[in-house]
Amino acid sequence: MCLICGFIGCGLENKYESHNVKHYEQTQHIYSIEIETKFVYDHSKQSYVHRLLQNSEDGKLLEIKTSEKEIQTKIEAIIADFNTVMTSQVCYMLAFFFITN
């Protein structure tokens, strides 16, 4: 998912056919997040942004302590946002097709 605009696309398994990579190429939105792992990917450097999760003293990765309730709340918020975007797009498309036909 794009961290700039919220675009949701397939992952990075195939860099040449990924919707996230195509979105980056079209918009230059650099950062996306993998929902399951919560890793942030920097498309401009083609690498994960682990430095955002590193301890400044020793450089070790920090553990993110998230409860199941927090995770579920975030997932529900993403689903609600997705449904809102999809509803607005369908309404826009219906209006467009009724106006042009």
N, C-alpha and C positions, 0 to 999 in steps of 0.2 A: 504494500500500500504506500502510495506517495505521501511523504510527510509534509509536502508543500500544499497540495490541493486535495488530497484524499482519494485520488484515483486508485482503483483496485484492479490489479491485473495479475496474471500468472507469475510464478516465481522466476528464479534465475537458473533453472536446471539447464536450459538451452539458451545461451546468451544471444544467439542470433535470431531466435524466434520468440523471445519473451516479450509479453505485452508491456512489462515494466521497463525494459530496455528501449522499446520503441517509444514509450511515453517520454522517457528521458531525452531521447534524440529529438523528439518533436518540441518539447517544452523547456529543456535544459533544467528541469527540476532534479537536483542532484541526489537527494536522500529518499530512500524508501525503507520500509521496515517489514521484516518478516513477522507476520502475526503470531505464529506458533512459538518461535524462538525469541522474539523481541530483539533480534539483531538488526542494527541499522546498516544499510549498504550505501556506500558512496559510489555512484555511477561514474563520476568524473575520474576517480582513481581506481575503479574496478576492484574495490576491496571493502571489507567490513570495517566499520568505524568503532573498533574496540577501545580506542583511546578515550571515548566518552564514558566508558565504564571502568576506567583504570584508577587505582589509587595513586595520588600524586607523589606519595613518599617512596613507595617501592615498585610501582608499576604493575602490581598484581591486579587481575580482574576482580571487580567487586561483584558480590552476589546480590542479585535483586531479590529482596524478600517480598513476595506478593502472595496474599492469601487467595484461596479459591474464590471467595466472595468478590474480591477486587477484580480478579480475572474475569469472572462471569459478568460483573457489572460493565467492564470494558468491552467485552464481546457483545453484550446487549446494546451498548451505545453505538458500536460500529454497525451492528445490524440495523438499528433504528436510523442511523445516518444514511446507510446504503438504501434502505427502503424509501426514505425521503427523496434522495437523489433520483432513484428509479421512477418514483411516482411523478416527480416534476418533469422528468424527461419524457415519460409516456404522455403526459398531458400536453407537453410542447409538441410532440410528434403528432398527436391527434389533431390539435389545432392547426398545425402546418398542413396536414393532409386534407382537412376539411376546407381550408382556405384555398388551397391550390386545385382542388377537384370540384 
